[in-house]
């Protein structure tokens, strides 16, 4: 009887020690080590890839923002978010796609309406946009609905409208787009992109100086 109790106590003590050691290693030492490395080597990414303007955090380079006036460059549509009541209530806290099939009449209508809006909004007195010029990312949302980037072709499509509404020259705005176009990752992965938030911050700065 005494041996049985002694063995049980010994096993429980060994299990408790193993639990304490594993808790210390996996719950304290490892997280602190990973956090330390991340803060030291990847500080910006580890803290949410924050973008600052005038000394304040205005967003993240990883999350697209909605609601820009037509004075600014527009991002991709976020149709997927609007179909969820929770997303509608809390704006862009959650991500989500439309989950509509390619032959969905609802999706086709959304794309047609978006294309018509892009053509109308970006046509100026001396620059008329053709429906064939509208790129896919201008009329479709991404899988998350929070894509922060647009294609260079969509950014260029908006240049004349942005220049006219902000009393800037087309060449000035074209230079902004060129300066904020990121190439393919490692030179061959993906496609060139333009971060809308960073571009609009630069635009606002240029307008202020003008």
N, CA, C and O of each residue as an XYZ file, in Angstrom:
840
protein
N       0.831     -1.202      0.000
C       0.000      0.000      0.000
C       0.873      1.263      0.000
O       0.658      2.211     -0.756
N       1.897      1.215      0.918
C       2.778      2.371      1.003
C       3.562      2.574     -0.286
O       3.776      3.702     -0.730
N       3.992      1.446     -0.885
C       4.730      1.529     -2.154
C       3.868      2.116     -3.257
O       4.349      2.896     -4.079
N       2.586      1.740     -3.276
C       1.664      2.248     -4.283
C       1.478      3.746     -4.149
O       1.509      4.470     -5.144
N       1.287      4.210     -2.942
C       1.121      5.647     -2.694
C       2.403      6.395     -3.042
O       2.372      7.477     -3.628
N       3.534      5.790     -2.666
C       4.823      6.425     -2.949
C       5.069      6.543     -4.438
O       5.534      7.578     -4.914
N       4.757      5.479     -5.183
C       4.945      5.507     -6.636
C       4.036      6.527     -7.306
O       4.444      7.236     -8.225
N       2.799      6.586     -6.830
C       1.846      7.557     -7.382
C       2.324      8.979     -7.134
O       2.273      9.825     -8.026
N       2.788      9.238     -5.920
C       3.282     10.568     -5.566
C       4.489     10.933     -6.412
O       4.623     12.068     -6.868
N       5.386      9.938     -6.623
C       6.588     10.182     -7.433
C       6.227     10.527     -8.874
O       6.808     11.427     -9.480
N       5.239      9.777     -9.416
C       4.807     10.027    -10.796
C       4.140     11.394    -10.928
O       4.361     12.116    -11.900
N       3.321     11.736     -9.934
C       2.646     13.039     -9.966
C       3.655     14.175     -9.869
O       3.509     15.191    -10.549
N       4.671     14.019     -9.037
C       5.704     15.041     -8.895
C       6.507     15.181    -10.198
O       6.845     16.291    -10.609
N       6.806     14.048    -10.841
C       7.521     14.082    -12.116
C       6.683     14.769    -13.197
O       7.191     15.561    -13.990
N       5.388     14.447    -13.208
C       4.494     15.065    -14.187
C       4.377     16.564    -13.948
O       4.342     17.348    -14.897
N       4.317     16.964    -12.668
C       4.216     18.381    -12.334
C       5.471     19.131    -12.753
O       5.398     20.241    -13.280
N       6.634     18.507    -12.510
C       7.889     19.134    -12.923
C       7.969     19.276    -14.446
O       8.418     20.299    -14.962
N       7.524     18.229    -15.157
C       7.520     18.299    -16.625
C       6.597     19.409    -17.101
O       6.926     20.147    -18.029
N       5.423     19.523    -16.451
C       4.468     20.577    -16.810
C       5.070     21.953    -16.579
O       4.933     22.840    -17.421
N       5.734     22.138    -15.446
C       6.325     23.432    -15.123
C       7.437     23.789    -16.109
O       7.533     24.930    -16.561
N       8.281     22.799    -16.439
C       9.378     23.047    -17.377
C       8.842     23.390    -18.768
O       9.298     24.346    -19.396
N       7.868     22.600    -19.247
C       7.303     22.857    -20.572
C       6.572     24.191    -20.615
O       6.634     24.908    -21.614
N       5.877     24.524    -19.522
C       5.187     25.823    -19.457
C       6.188     26.961    -19.540
O       5.967     27.954    -20.232
N       7.314     26.797    -18.809
C       8.343     27.831    -18.829
C       8.971     27.981    -20.210
O       9.179     29.095    -20.692
N       9.272     26.838    -20.844
C       9.937     26.867    -22.153
C       8.997     27.363    -23.247
O       9.322     28.296    -23.982
N       7.815     26.721    -23.350
C       6.901     27.051    -24.458
C       6.001     28.250    -24.183
O       5.506     28.883    -25.116
N       5.788     28.562    -22.914
C       4.880     29.662    -22.578
C       5.561     30.957    -22.223
O       4.931     32.015    -22.228
N       6.864     30.891    -21.910
C       7.571     32.105    -21.505
C       8.833     32.330    -22.359
O       8.947     33.337    -23.059
N       9.764     31.389    -22.290
C      11.053     31.585    -22.970
C      10.892     31.690    -24.487
O      11.412     32.619    -25.105
N      10.169     30.735    -25.089
C      10.011     30.739    -26.555
C       9.281     31.995    -27.049
O       9.773     32.651    -27.966
N       8.107     32.357    -26.464
C       7.434     33.585    -26.929
C       8.306     34.831    -26.781
O       8.310     35.697    -27.656
N       9.053     34.919    -25.660
C       9.917     36.078    -25.463
C      11.040     36.119    -26.496
O      11.398     37.186    -26.994
N      11.595     34.937    -26.816
C      12.670     34.870    -27.811
C      12.165     35.278    -29.191
O      12.812     36.059    -29.890
N      11.003     34.747    -29.582
C      10.426     35.071    -30.893
C      10.072     36.552    -30.964
O      10.339     37.210    -31.969
N       9.472     37.072    -29.900
C       9.103     38.489    -29.861
C      10.348     39.367    -29.938
O      10.359     40.382    -30.634
N      11.400     38.966    -29.214
C      12.639     39.738    -29.229
C      13.270     39.786    -30.605
O      13.705     40.845    -31.058
N      13.322     38.631    -31.278
C      13.885     38.574    -32.626
C      13.048     39.407    -33.593
O      13.586     40.142    -34.421
N      11.723     39.282    -33.477
C      10.824     40.032    -34.365
C      10.987     41.535    -34.177
O      11.041     42.286    -35.151
N      11.064     41.971    -32.918
C      11.204     43.399    -32.653
C      12.562     43.925    -33.105
O      12.674     45.067    -33.550
N      13.587     43.091    -32.990
C      14.931     43.527    -33.349
C      15.161     43.542    -34.854
O      15.781     44.466    -35.381
N      14.662     42.516    -35.549
C      14.960     42.378    -36.977
C      13.817     42.801    -37.895
O      14.055     43.220    -39.027
N      12.575     42.695    -37.413
C      11.411     43.019    -38.255
C      10.446     43.916    -37.495
O       9.249     43.635    -37.423
N      10.968     44.990    -36.932
C      10.169     45.851    -36.051
C       8.888     46.346    -36.687
O       7.824     46.283    -36.070
N       8.976     46.843    -37.924
C       7.796     47.405    -38.578
C       6.727     46.347    -38.817
O       5.555     46.571    -38.515
N       7.119     45.201    -39.355
C       6.168     44.136    -39.632
C       5.587     43.543    -38.346
O       4.405     43.202    -38.287
N       6.428     43.425    -37.325
C       5.971     42.850    -36.062
C       4.940     43.729    -35.375
O       4.151     43.246    -34.563
N       4.942     45.009    -35.693
C       4.007     45.945    -35.065
C       2.866     46.358    -35.989
O       2.249     47.406    -35.797
N       2.591     45.524    -36.996
C       1.418     45.767    -37.832
C       1.665     46.540    -39.106
O       0.710     46.967    -39.756
N       2.927     46.734    -39.487
C       3.244     47.486    -40.711
C       2.520     48.827    -40.744
O       1.861     49.177    -41.723
N       2.663     49.565    -39.644
C       1.950     50.833    -39.504
C       2.478     51.889    -40.465
O       3.669     51.942    -40.771
N       1.558     52.729    -40.931
C       1.915     53.866    -41.773
C       1.591     55.133    -40.993
O       0.492     55.285    -40.459
N       2.559     56.037    -40.936
C       2.361     57.268    -40.179
C       2.320     58.483    -41.106
O       2.960     58.510    -42.157
N       1.556     59.476    -40.691
C       1.491     60.750    -41.408
C       1.352     61.846    -40.367
O       0.503     61.759    -39.480
N       2.162     62.854    -40.468
C       2.166     63.951    -39.491
C       2.376     63.431    -38.076
O       1.805     63.953    -37.119
N       3.200     62.400    -37.956
C       3.519     61.876    -36.640
C       2.470     60.968    -36.027
O       2.628     60.523    -34.890
N       1.397     60.683    -36.765
C       0.324     59.837    -36.243
C       0.154     58.592    -37.107
O       0.375     58.627    -38.318
N      -0.239     57.500    -36.473
C      -0.526     56.280    -37.215
C      -1.873     56.446    -37.915
O      -2.887     56.716    -37.271
N      -1.877     56.284    -39.232
C      -3.110     56.481    -40.004
C      -3.618     55.190    -40.633
O      -4.675     55.182    -41.264
N      -2.877     54.108    -40.468
C      -3.323     52.849    -41.049
C      -2.191     51.854    -41.140
O      -1.102     52.074    -40.612
N      -2.464     50.767    -41.814
C      -1.468     49.723    -42.032
C      -1.276     49.527    -43.528
O      -2.222     49.652    -44.306
N      -0.059     49.223    -43.922
C       0.214     48.983    -45.339
C      -0.400     47.666    -45.805
O      -0.402     47.371    -47.000
N      -0.924     46.867    -44.863
C      -1.481     45.561    -45.192
C      -3.000     45.561    -45.287
O      -3.588     44.576    -45.734
N      -3.646     46.654    -44.873
C      -5.108     46.685    -44.818
C      -5.644     47.864    -45.625
O      -5.301     49.014    -45.350
N      -6.475     47.585    -46.608
C      -7.055     48.632    -47.424
C      -8.087     49.438    -46.663
O      -8.733     48.926    -45.749
N      -8.242     50.697    -47.038
C      -9.222     51.576    -46.410
C     -10.266     52.003    -47.428
O      -9.967     52.189    -48.607
N     -11.491     52.154    -46.954
C     -12.586     52.581    -47.819
C     -13.001     54.016    -47.471
O     -12.612     54.555    -46.435
N     -13.780     54.606    -48.340
C     -14.360     55.912    -48.032
C     -13.559     57.114    -48.474
O     -13.826     58.223    -48.011
N     -12.578     56.937    -49.359
C     -11.849     58.093    -49.884
C     -12.769     58.917    -50.773
O     -13.567     58.367    -51.532
N     -12.655     60.243    -50.676
C     -13.401     61.097    -51.597
C     -12.755     60.990    -52.972
O     -11.651     60.462    -53.108
N     -13.449     61.492    -53.990
C     -12.922     61.422    -55.348
C     -11.732     62.345    -55.574
O     -11.154     62.359    -56.661
N     -11.362     63.115    -54.555
C     -10.137     63.910    -54.647
C      -8.912     63.009    -54.564
O      -7.807     63.397    -54.943
N      -9.133     61.801    -54.061
C      -8.026     60.873    -53.832
C      -8.142     59.629    -54.706
O      -9.163     59.396    -55.354
N      -7.088     58.846    -54.708
C      -7.097     57.582    -55.436
C      -8.011     56.593    -54.705
O      -8.037     56.537    -53.475
N      -8.745     55.828    -55.483
C      -9.672     54.856    -54.933
C      -9.033     53.468    -54.891
O      -8.251     53.106    -55.770
N      -9.377     52.703    -53.863
C      -8.891     51.339    -53.761
C      -9.844     50.372    -54.429
O     -10.755     50.782    -55.147
N      -9.636     49.098    -54.196
C     -10.510     48.080    -54.773
C     -11.855     48.069    -54.057
O     -11.935     48.486    -52.902
N     -12.918     47.598    -54.721
C     -14.215     47.471    -54.063
C     -14.123     46.483    -52.901
O     -13.227     45.638    -52.870
N     -15.041     46.587    -51.954
C     -15.083     45.659    -50.819
C     -16.478     45.057    -50.732
O     -17.096     45.038    -49.668
N     -16.959     44.570    -51.859
C     -18.321     44.050    -51.917
C     -18.575     42.906    -50.945
O     -19.683     42.752    -50.430
N     -17.541     42.104    -50.697
C     -17.725     40.958    -49.819
C     -18.116     41.368    -48.418
O     -18.884     40.673    -47.754
N     -17.589     42.499    -47.964
C     -17.884     42.958    -46.613
C     -19.316     43.429    -46.482
O     -19.930     43.278    -45.426
N     -19.849     43.998    -47.543
C     -21.193     44.547    -47.482
C     -22.289     43.495    -47.429
O     -23.436     43.816    -47.118
N     -21.954     42.240    -47.730
C     -22.973     41.197    -47.734
C     -23.112     40.530    -46.374
O     -23.958     39.653    -46.198
N     -22.289     40.936    -45.411
C     -22.330     40.343    -44.082
C     -22.787     41.391    -43.084
O     -22.181     42.458    -42.983
N     -23.843     41.100    -42.349
C     -24.412     42.097    -41.436
C     -23.422     42.530    -40.361
O     -23.427     43.684    -39.932
N     -22.562     41.589    -39.924
C     -21.571     41.937    -38.906
C     -20.548     42.912    -39.477
O     -20.172     43.888    -38.828
N     -20.104     42.632    -40.704
C     -19.149     43.522    -41.360
C     -19.775     44.881    -41.637
O     -19.121     45.916    -41.505
N     -21.029     44.870    -42.017
C     -21.719     46.132    -42.299
C     -21.789     46.976    -41.033
O     -21.627     48.196    -41.071
N     -22.033     46.301    -39.906
C     -22.155     47.022    -38.644
C     -20.819     47.556    -38.154
O     -20.724     48.684    -37.671
N     -19.776     46.716    -38.289
C     -18.484     47.089    -37.738
C     -17.467     47.504    -38.800
O     -16.258     47.476    -38.566
N     -17.969     47.882    -39.951
C     -17.102     48.370    -41.021
C     -16.072     47.316    -41.434
O     -16.446     46.226    -41.867
N     -14.762     47.633    -41.302
C     -13.743     46.758    -41.854
C     -13.007     45.935    -40.802
O     -11.834     45.608    -40.980
N     -13.684     45.599    -39.710
C     -13.035     44.795    -38.677
C     -12.850     43.363    -39.154
O     -11.847     42.728    -38.828
N     -13.794     42.851    -39.913
C     -13.701     41.491    -40.424
C     -13.453     41.511    -41.922
O     -13.796     42.473    -42.608
N     -12.858     40.447    -42.415
C     -12.626     40.340    -43.852
C     -13.568     39.304    -44.435
O     -14.105     38.466    -43.711
N     -13.766     39.364    -45.740
C     -14.640     38.384    -46.361
C     -14.843     38.654    -47.837
O     -14.793     39.798    -48.288
N     -15.071     37.589    -48.582
C     -15.315     37.704    -50.017
C     -16.814     37.621    -50.295
O     -17.606     37.399    -49.379
N     -17.199     37.798    -51.543
C     -18.618     37.732    -51.896
C     -19.115     36.298    -51.940
O     -20.298     36.037    -51.720
N     -18.205     35.359    -52.226
C     -18.559     33.942    -52.383
C     -19.556     33.729    -53.526
O     -20.297     32.747    -53.543
N     -19.560     34.660    -54.473
C     -20.446     34.535    -55.634
C     -19.701     33.831    -56.767
O     -18.513     34.073    -56.980
N     -20.397     32.971    -57.484
C     -19.774     32.256    -58.593
C     -19.568     33.193    -59.775
O     -20.170     34.265    -59.844
N     -18.717     32.783    -60.697
C     -18.389     33.626    -61.848
C     -19.601     33.929    -62.724
O     -19.644     34.964    -63.390
N     -20.594     33.022    -62.726
C     -21.771     33.245    -63.563
C     -22.950     33.798    -62.760
O     -24.083     33.797    -63.240
N     -22.687     34.265    -61.549
C     -23.749     34.834    -60.715
C     -24.253     36.147    -61.308
O     -23.459     37.029    -61.639
N     -25.573     36.275    -61.442
C     -26.155     37.509    -61.979
C     -25.878     38.686    -61.049
O     -25.712     39.820    -61.498
N     -25.829     38.403    -59.752
C     -25.544     39.462    -58.777
C     -24.125     39.986    -58.977
O     -23.895     41.196    -58.969
N     -23.175     39.066    -59.156
C     -21.785     39.465    -59.369
C     -21.625     40.228    -60.672
O     -20.942     41.251    -60.720
N     -22.257     39.730    -61.731
C     -22.181     40.400    -63.031
C     -22.724     41.823    -62.927
O     -22.156     42.754    -63.497
N     -23.829     41.986    -62.194
C     -24.431     43.316    -62.012
C     -23.484     44.222    -61.216
O     -23.326     45.397    -61.547
N     -22.864     43.685    -60.184
C     -21.917     44.467    -59.388
C     -20.755     44.951    -60.243
O     -20.342     46.107    -60.144
N     -20.232     44.071    -61.076
C     -19.097     44.419    -61.934
C     -19.504     45.471    -62.956
O     -18.774     46.435    -63.185
N     -20.672     45.287    -63.569
C     -21.150     46.257    -64.562
C     -21.360     47.634    -63.942
O     -20.985     48.651    -64.525
N     -21.967     47.656    -62.750
C     -22.198     48.934    -62.067
C     -20.882     49.590    -61.677
O     -20.721     50.805    -61.800
N     -19.941     48.775    -61.203
C     -18.644     49.315    -60.801
C     -17.897     49.873    -62.003
O     -17.266     50.926    -61.910
N     -17.965     49.172    -63.132
C     -17.283     49.646    -64.335
C     -17.878     50.970    -64.814
O     -17.147     51.881    -65.201
N     -19.189     51.067    -64.786
C     -19.846     52.308    -65.202
C     -19.433     53.465    -64.290
O     -19.224     54.585    -64.755
N     -19.316     53.188    -62.998
C     -18.919     54.225    -62.046
C     -17.479     54.659    -62.272
O     -17.163     55.846    -62.194
N     -16.612     53.703    -62.548
C     -15.201     54.021    -62.802
C     -15.067     54.887    -64.049
O     -14.317     55.863    -64.053
N     -15.786     54.536    -65.094
C     -15.754     55.317    -66.333
C     -16.253     56.731    -66.086
O     -15.633     57.700    -66.522
N     -17.376     56.848    -65.383
C     -17.975     58.160    -65.121
C     -17.090     59.013    -64.220
O     -16.841     60.181    -64.520
N     -16.618     58.442    -63.131
C     -15.854     59.213    -62.138
C     -14.487     59.653    -62.638
O     -13.968     60.679    -62.198
N     -13.902     58.891    -63.549
C     -12.544     59.196    -63.975
C     -12.454     59.897    -65.324
O     -11.355     60.200    -65.790
N     -13.573     60.151    -65.944
C     -13.587     60.917    -67.192
C     -13.611     62.408    -66.863
O     -14.426     62.866    -66.063
N     -12.719     63.144    -67.482
C     -12.659     64.588    -67.270
C     -12.933     65.298    -68.583
O     -13.202     64.664    -69.604
N     -12.862     66.618    -68.543
C     -13.143     67.407    -69.740
C     -12.196     67.066    -70.881
O     -12.595     67.085    -72.045
N     -10.956     66.756    -70.562
C      -9.971     66.476    -71.615
C      -9.488     65.023    -71.619
O      -8.515     64.687    -72.294
N     -10.171     64.174    -70.865
C      -9.754     62.765    -70.821
C     -10.984     61.880    -70.621
O     -11.634     61.922    -69.576
N     -11.284     61.093    -71.623
C     -12.456     60.213    -71.558
C     -12.004     58.763    -71.377
O     -11.204     58.241    -72.153
N     -12.530     58.138    -70.349
C     -12.185     56.748    -70.066
C     -13.102     55.819    -70.857
O     -14.315     56.027    -70.889
N     -12.540     54.808    -71.488
C     -13.318     53.815    -72.213
C     -13.523     52.588    -71.320
O     -12.635     52.242    -70.540
N     -14.667     51.933    -71.420
C     -14.906     50.724    -70.612
C     -13.810     49.676    -70.773
O     -13.501     48.948    -69.829
N     -13.227     49.600    -71.952
C     -12.172     48.616    -72.200
C     -10.884     48.928    -71.438
O     -10.015     48.066    -71.307
N     -10.759     50.160    -70.934
C      -9.571     50.556    -70.182
C      -9.632     50.160    -68.715
O      -8.613     50.146    -68.025
N     -10.825     49.839    -68.245
C     -11.007     49.562    -66.819
C     -10.417     48.192    -66.459
O     -10.872     47.176    -66.984
N      -9.417     48.145    -65.577
C      -8.798     46.871    -65.202
C      -9.668     46.079    -64.238
O     -10.576     46.632    -63.617
N      -9.397     44.801    -64.113
C     -10.220     43.918    -63.281
C     -10.248     44.333    -61.822
O     -11.288     44.228    -61.172
N      -9.113     44.807    -61.289
C      -9.090     45.132    -59.862
C      -9.893     46.386    -59.531
O     -10.133     46.676    -58.359
N     -10.309     47.129    -60.547
C     -11.137     48.313    -60.314
C     -12.600     47.951    -60.079
O     -13.365     48.759    -59.553
N     -12.988     46.747    -60.465
C     -14.408     46.378    -60.395
C     -14.674     45.103    -59.602
O     -15.823     44.674    -59.490
N     -13.631     44.495    -59.053
C     -13.811     43.270    -58.259
C     -13.088     43.407    -56.925
O     -12.029     44.027    -56.831
N     -13.681     42.817    -55.904
C     -13.028     42.833    -54.599
C     -12.072     41.652    -54.494
O     -12.190     40.679    -55.238
N     -11.141     41.745    -53.581
C     -10.196     40.645    -53.371
C     -10.845     39.588    -52.485
O     -11.970     39.766    -52.019
N     -10.137     38.497    -52.258
C     -10.683     37.439    -51.429
C     -10.977     37.887    -50.012
O     -11.926     37.406    -49.392
N     -10.174     38.804    -49.491
C     -10.377     39.295    -48.128
C     -11.274     40.525    -48.092
O     -11.908     40.808    -47.076
N     -11.325     41.259    -49.206
C     -12.065     42.520    -49.212
C     -11.257     43.653    -48.616
O     -11.747     44.778    -48.520
N     -10.006     43.371    -48.209
C      -9.183     44.375    -47.545
C      -7.869     44.630    -48.280
O      -6.908     45.105    -47.676
N      -7.815     44.323    -49.565
C      -6.589     44.488    -50.336
C      -6.131     45.951    -50.293
O      -6.890     46.834    -50.693
N      -4.914     46.229    -49.821
C      -4.434     47.613    -49.732
C      -3.863     48.152    -51.026
O      -3.597     49.348    -51.138
N      -3.672     47.277    -52.008
C      -2.994     47.668    -53.246
C      -3.926     47.653    -54.453
O      -4.943     46.959    -54.474
N      -3.551     48.430    -55.443
C      -4.209     48.383    -56.746
C      -3.124     48.211    -57.796
O      -1.938     48.378    -57.514
N      -3.540     47.878    -58.997
C      -2.567     47.722    -60.087
C      -2.118     49.095    -60.588
O      -2.865     50.066    -60.469
N      -0.917     49.188    -61.142
C      -0.472     50.457    -61.723
C      -1.435     50.977    -62.790
O      -1.611     52.186    -62.937
N      -2.060     50.055    -63.537
C      -2.985     50.494    -64.593
C      -4.222     51.165    -64.000
O      -4.740     52.119    -64.581
N      -4.704     50.683    -62.852
C      -5.857     51.326    -62.213
C      -5.452     52.673    -61.630
O      -6.225     53.630    -61.680
N      -4.253     52.753    -61.081
C      -3.777     54.032    -60.548
C      -3.630     55.055    -61.666
O      -4.019     56.212    -61.512
N      -3.068     54.626    -62.787
C      -2.882     55.522    -63.927
C      -4.216     55.992    -64.503
O      -4.333     57.115    -64.995
N      -5.212     55.124    -64.435
C      -6.540     55.485    -64.932
C      -7.126     56.651    -64.133
O      -7.937     57.417    -64.653
N      -6.720     56.782    -62.884
C      -7.272     57.807    -62.006
C      -6.486     59.119    -62.010
O      -6.898     60.101    -61.393
N      -5.366     59.123    -62.702
C      -4.460     60.276    -62.666
C      -5.131     61.572    -63.096
O      -4.993     62.585    -62.409
N      -5.854     61.569    -64.214
C      -6.450     62.814    -64.731
C      -7.499     63.367    -63.772
O      -7.556     64.575    -63.543
N      -8.324     62.492    -63.215
C      -9.337     62.945    -62.265
C      -8.703     63.539    -61.010
O      -9.120     64.599    -60.542
N      -7.698     62.859    -60.468
C      -7.018     63.337    -59.264
C      -6.308     64.665    -59.535
O      -6.347     65.575    -58.707
N      -5.664     64.772    -60.690
C      -4.967     66.011    -61.040
C      -5.949     67.167    -61.165
O      -5.691     68.258    -60.657
N      -7.075     66.937    -61.836
C      -8.060     68.003    -62.041
C      -8.673     68.464    -60.726
O      -8.807     69.665    -60.493
N      -9.046     67.525    -59.867
C      -9.738     67.874    -58.623
C      -8.802     68.525    -57.604
O      -9.260     69.223    -56.699
N      -7.504     68.304    -57.745
C      -6.558     68.887    -56.790
C      -5.729     70.019    -57.393
O      -4.793     70.516    -56.767
N      -6.087     70.424    -58.624
C      -5.414     71.526    -59.301
C      -3.912     71.269    -59.438
O      -3.082     72.146    -59.197
N      -3.595     70.034    -59.834
C      -2.223     69.646    -60.079
C      -2.059     69.313    -61.553
O      -3.042     69.099    -62.262
N      -0.821     69.271    -62.008
C      -0.590     68.869    -63.392
C      -0.626     67.350    -63.485
O      -0.348     66.650    -62.512
N      -0.972     66.853    -64.662
C      -1.017     65.407    -64.877
C       0.361     64.799    -64.643
O       0.475     63.707    -64.088
N       1.394     65.497    -65.061
C       2.754     64.976    -64.893
C       3.127     64.840    -63.424
O       3.833     63.904    -63.048
N       2.661     65.763    -62.591
C       2.939     65.674    -61.158
C       2.312     64.419    -60.554
O       2.946     63.710    -59.772
N       1.071     64.157    -60.922
C       0.361     63.003    -60.363
C       0.918     61.706    -60.945
O       1.019     60.700    -60.244
N       1.274     61.731    -62.213
C       1.889     60.547    -62.819
C       3.192     60.190    -62.111
O       3.494     59.014    -61.910
N       3.956     61.202    -61.739
C       5.207     60.951    -61.026
C       4.935     60.329    -59.662
O       5.667     59.442    -59.223
N       3.878     60.794    -58.990
C       3.505     60.212    -57.700
C       3.232     58.714    -57.844
O       3.714     57.899    -57.057
N       2.452     58.376    -58.861
C       2.114     56.969    -59.092
C       3.374     56.157    -59.373
O       3.551     55.066    -58.832
N       4.241     56.691    -60.213
C       5.473     55.986    -60.555
C       6.352     55.781    -59.329
O       6.926     54.709    -59.142
N       6.455     56.824    -58.484
C       7.293     56.748    -57.289
C       6.754     55.758    -56.259
O       7.508     55.247    -55.431
N       5.448     55.489    -56.310
C       4.832     54.600    -55.320
C       4.401     53.260    -55.922
O       3.562     52.553    -55.365
N       4.987     52.932    -57.058
C       4.729     51.617    -57.656
C       5.819     50.652    -57.223
O       7.005     50.891    -57.450
N       5.407     49.566    -56.602
C       6.343     48.539    -56.152
C       6.417     47.437    -57.204
O       5.391     46.978    -57.706
N       7.623     47.022    -57.531
C       7.813     45.977    -58.528
C       7.505     44.589    -57.996
O       7.071     44.438    -56.854
N       7.725     43.595    -58.807
C       7.499     42.206    -58.405
C       8.456     41.811    -57.279
O       9.608     42.246    -57.251
N       7.972     40.991    -56.362
C       8.808     40.500    -55.275
C       9.967     39.690    -55.853
O       9.766     38.777    -56.654
N      11.179     40.039    -55.433
C      12.405     39.391    -55.923
C      12.561     39.508    -57.437
O      13.361     38.798    -58.047
N      11.784     40.416    -58.036
C      11.908     40.667    -59.459
C      11.092     39.760    -60.362
O      11.014     39.992    -61.569
N      10.474     38.715    -59.784
C       9.729     37.802    -60.665
C       8.467     37.213    -60.029
O       7.713     36.517    -60.708
N       8.221     37.475    -58.747
C       7.035     36.923    -58.082
C       5.919     37.954    -58.039
O       6.138     39.087    -57.610
N       4.718     37.572    -58.479
C       3.571     38.467    -58.429
C       3.598     39.536    -59.507
O       4.292     39.408    -60.516
N       2.829     40.591    -59.276
C       2.715     41.695    -60.225
C       3.039     43.015    -59.530
O       2.953     43.095    -58.305
N       3.407     44.048    -60.283
C       3.640     45.368    -59.682
C       2.368     45.879    -59.010
O       1.265     45.630    -59.498
N       2.515     46.586    -57.903
C       1.361     47.087    -57.153
C       1.592     48.527    -56.709
O       2.717     49.026    -56.700
N       0.493     49.176    -56.341
C       0.551     50.527    -55.793
C      -0.252     50.528    -54.491
O      -1.437     50.197    -54.494
N       0.385     50.896    -53.387
C      -0.317     50.951    -52.109
C      -1.133     52.240    -52.059
O      -0.576     53.337    -52.118
N      -2.441     52.105    -51.950
C      -3.340     53.263    -52.054
C      -3.157     54.246    -50.902
O      -3.132     55.457    -51.123
N      -3.032     53.748    -49.689
C      -2.876     54.636    -48.538
C      -1.595     55.445    -48.637
O      -1.611     56.656    -48.420
N      -0.497     54.798    -48.958
C       0.780     55.511    -49.085
C       0.721     56.535    -50.210
O       1.258     57.636    -50.086
N       0.070     56.169    -51.302
C      -0.058     57.086    -52.437
C      -0.895     58.304    -52.058
O      -0.553     59.430    -52.417
N      -1.986     58.081    -51.335
C      -2.853     59.202    -50.945
C      -2.191     60.115    -49.919
O      -2.439     61.321    -49.915
N      -1.361     59.558    -49.057
C      -0.614     60.393    -48.108
C       0.348     61.295    -48.863
O       0.478     62.478    -48.551
N       1.024     60.729    -49.860
C       1.947     61.524    -50.675
C       1.195     62.585    -51.467
O       1.680     63.704    -51.634
N       0.008     62.232    -51.954
C      -0.814     63.189    -52.694
C      -1.224     64.353    -51.794
O      -1.138     65.513    -52.197
N      -1.664     64.048    -50.593
C      -2.087     65.094    -49.656
C      -0.928     66.027    -49.334
O      -1.104     67.241    -49.232
N       0.265     65.445    -49.175
C       1.442     66.254    -48.898
C       1.756     67.181    -50.071
O       2.110     68.343    -49.872
N       1.626     66.667    -51.286
C       1.899     67.465    -52.464
C       0.894     68.607    -52.599
O       1.268     69.733    -52.925
N      -0.378     68.312    -52.347
C      -1.429     69.334    -52.423
C      -1.178     70.427    -51.393
O      -1.335     71.612    -51.687
N      -0.790     70.029    -50.194
C      -0.517     70.995    -49.125
C       0.625     71.928    -49.496
O       0.570     73.129    -49.231
N       1.667     71.364    -50.116
C       2.818     72.174    -50.507
C       2.461     73.116    -51.671
O       3.011     74.210    -51.801
N       1.535     72.661    -52.497
C       1.136     73.477    -53.653
C       0.255     74.632    -53.199
O      -0.185     75.434    -54.023
